[in-house]
Amino acid sequence: MPRKDLARIRSSPMGSMMWFIGFVALLLPLVTPSQAAAPPKRILALYWYDRAFPGDVAFDRSFQAVLQSAPAGSIEAYTEYVNSNRFPGEHQSEVLHDYLRKKYAGRPIDVVVAVSDVSLEFLLKYRDDLFPHTPIVFVAVKRPATNEPASGPGLTGIVQGGGYKETLDLALRLHPGTKQVFIISGTLDHDKEYETLCREELQGFKSGVSITYLTDFPVDRLIFKMKSLPERSLVLYIWQQSQNEEGNVLESPDVLASIAPSTTAPIYGVASWQIGRGIVGGYLRTFEADATRAGEIALRIANGARARDIPVESAKRIPIFDWGELERWGISEDLLPADSVVLNRRPTVWGSFKWYIIGGIALMLFQMALISGLIWHRARRRRAEGELTAALEVARESEARFRLVANTAPVMIWMSGPDKLCSYVNQPWLDFTGRPLVSELGSGWAEGVHADDLQLCLNTYDQFFQRRKSFKMQYRLRRHDGEYRWVLDTGVPRFSSDGSFAGYIGSCIDMTERKQAEEALSTVSRRLIDAQEQERTRIARELHDDINQRIAMLGIELDVLQQSLPNQGPELQSRIDELRQQTAEIGTDVQGISHRLHSSKLEYLGLVAACKSFCREVAEWHKVDVNFVAENIAPNLSQDISLCLFRVLQESLNNAIKHSGAQHFEAQLRGTSNEIQLTVRDHGIGFDAAAVMVNRGLGFISMRERVSAVNGTILIASKPKGGTEITVRVPVVARAASKTTVGAA
C-alpha cells in the first residue's frame, strides 16, 4: 500500500479505531493468562515442640496429607516451631516474634493453625503485630479465653480436653482391686497447666482410691519410685520433663520410656503418642484425627469460609490399647470397651501367610508328584551311569573285555577314534536301531538322527572333539519301529597310556518319558497362567463396569442430594462434601485395582504405553524414582509377547521396590530385528542369585513360565549389596523347528 494512503487511513477516525483494535488483539493473549492465574492460599502451622517430637511428626504427616488433597498449586504450606521447651523465657518468645515478622513480611498468610496451647497463646499475644488479618485454627487442650470482635478475622478450632477422669474410670474397671493411683506430671519451668486440668477433672472423684501426684520428680527418683509402688496401684501419666546430670533435656516420651520397663504397676495415659512407650492405653486423643480435622477446617477458611461461622469442636477420644502391655499385665481383651482399638498386635503365622501357605502346599503336592517321576528317572540314569563307569574301568584294562561287558549293559554305548568316525556300538544300540553293526560304524549312525536335529548334533560333536572336553546333548534317534525317541548322549574323551588323544566313548539313554513329563509340566503351568489372566480380566471388568459405575452413580446421587437441600446448615453441606470426596477416592482406588489386574492400555495402546503408565503409577504410589526407556519397539507385537513382558515388568519392579531397599529403578525395553529385550535394574541390597535359581519362589516360577511360553529366556544377575538386574529376551519371529538342546558336561 502506498505511504500516502497508509497515512491517510491512520489520520482518519475509522483508521485510528482499527489500529487500536489491532493493538488490543495483539496484547490480549499476553494479558489473559496472567489475569486468569489465581495466587495460591498460604497456610502456616505453628507447633509447640520441634520436628523430632512424635506428636508433631504424626500431626504434621496427616495435616500435610489433607492440604495435598487440594488442587495442585492452590495451597502453599509453611511450618514453624515455638520450641519453648528447649528455649523458654520471654526473651526467646520475642526472638521468635521478630523472626516471624521479618520472614513473612512480604508474604501474607491466609490461615494460621496453632498446634497446642503454647502455640495459641503465642499467636494471641502477638497477633496484632504478626497476623492482624489472619483467622486462627487452634488445636488445644482447653478453649482460649478471648473475645473475638465480630469484625475480626475470627478464631475456631478443636478442644482436646483432658480425658483424665474417663481414662481413670476405665483403668479402675480393668483393675477392680486398685487402692492407690499415682499421677505423674511436671515440667522444667514448673508449668502446672496439665496437672491443674487433671485436678479439676478429678475433683470430687469418688472411687474409694487414694490419689497421689508425683510432681516434678527427677527421672532417677521417679524410676526408683516406680520400682517400689505398693500392691494394687495404678499410674496415670500426664506429662513429665526432666534434665539429666549432663544438663540434657529429657522430653516426655523419653521419660515415659525410661520409667515404664521397671514399673510394678500398669501405666495409663491420654495421648496416642504414648502407645508403644509403656502405657497400657486409655481414652486417647489421636494426633492423626485432630490433624485431619484441623486441615479440613483450614482448607474451608482458605477457600472463603469465615472462621467465626465454624463452631469450635471437641476432639474425639477412642479407647486405644497396646497389645504387648495387655499381655504384660494379664488383661483380657474381653474386658475392653466394645469399640477399642488394639495396636502392636503380634500377627500369627497363619494370619500373615495363609494364602502363601495354601499356595505353597498345593504347589509342593503338585511338584512332589512330578519330582517323584523325575527322581525315578534320575535313579535309573544314575544306575546306568554307575554301570557305565564300571564298564569304563573294565575298558581301560581290556577293550575286548569292555566290549563283552558293554553288550550286557542297559544303556547304548558307542566309541569313536581320533578321526571322529564311530568305531563301536554295543548290542543295546543295535537292538534300539534295528540295524546291523556295519551300518552304524563310520558316519552311519547319523542316518538315524532326526533331520531337524542332525546339523546341531554334528556341530556339537565337532566343536567338543576339537576341544577334547566332555559334552552332553539331546537329539531324536529313530528306533527300530520307525518312532523317533529323545536320547541323552554323554561323551567323554579317551586318552592312551602315553597321554595321546584316542577318541571318545559315550552312552545314550532314552529320555522320552522325561521330556514328556517336562512338557506336561510346562503345559500345566501355561494353562494356569492363562486361567489366571482370564480371571484377572473378568475381575477387572466387573470392577470397572459394575462396581465403579455404581460408585459413580452414588457420587451423582450425593450431588443431587446436596442440590435438593440448599437451605441446610454448613455442617450438613460439609458432611455431604466429605462423602462426595470419599466416594470419588473409592472410585479412583477401584479403577486403579482394575487397571493393575488388567491393563486396558496394553490392549488398546500397546506395550510401550502400558509399561510407561505402570512405571509412572508405581513411582507415584511408592514415592520412588522409576526411569523407563523404550527403543525400537514395533507397534504390532503379538498379544502373547506384550502380555508376557508387561507381567514380567510388573513382577520384577514390585519385587525390587519391596525387597531391594533402593529408591531409584531402571526399566528398559529395546527391540532389534529379531528379538525384544526387557531389563529391570536396581542398585539395592541384592541377594544370592545362585540360591534363587535353586530355591525358586512363586514369583520367579511365574516369570520363568511366562517367558518360556513365548520361547524366551530369563537371566537374573545379583549379588549382595551390588544390586539386581533381570534380563528377558523374547524372539519376535518363530525359532527353528529343532528342539535340540546342548550343554557342556
Buried (B, 14 or more C-beta within 10 A) or exposed (E): EEEEEEEEBEEEEEBEEEEEEEEEEEEEEEEEEEEEEEEBBBBBBBBBBBEEBBBBBBBBEBBBEBBEEBEEEBBBBBBBBBBBBEBBEEEBBEEBBEEBEEEBEEEEBBBBBBBBBBBBBBBBEBBEEBBEEBBBBBBBBBBBEEEBEEEBBBBBBBBBBBBBBBBBEBBBEBBEEBEBBBBBBBBBEEBBBBBEBBBEBBEEBEEEBEBEBBBBBBBEEBBEBBEEBEEEBBBBBBBBBBEEEEEEEBBBBBBBBBBBEEBEBBBBBBBBBBBBBBBBBBBBBBBBBBBBBBBBBBBBBBEEBEBBEBEEBEBEBBBBBBBBBBEEEEBEEEEBEEEBBBEEBEEEEEEEEEEEEEEEEEEEEBEEEBEEBBEEBEEBBEEBBEBBEEBBEBBEEEEEEBBEBBBEBEBBBBBBBBEBEBBBBBBBBBEBBEBEEEBBBBEBBBEBBBEBBBEBBBEBBEEBBEEEEBBBBBBBBBBEEEEBBBBBBBBBBBEEEEEEEBBBBBBBBBBBBBBEBEEEBEEEBBEEBEEEBEEBEEBBBEBBEEBBEEBBEBBEEBEEEBEEEEEEEEEEEBEBBEBBBEBBEBBEEBBEBBBBBBBEBBEEBBBBBBBBBBBEBBBEEBEBEBEBEBEEBEEEBEEEBBBBBBBBBBBBBBBBBEBBEBBEBBBBBBBEEEBBBBBBBBBBBBBEBEEBEEEEEEEBEBBBBBBBBBEBEBEBEBEEEBBBBBBBBBBBEEEEEBBBEBEEE
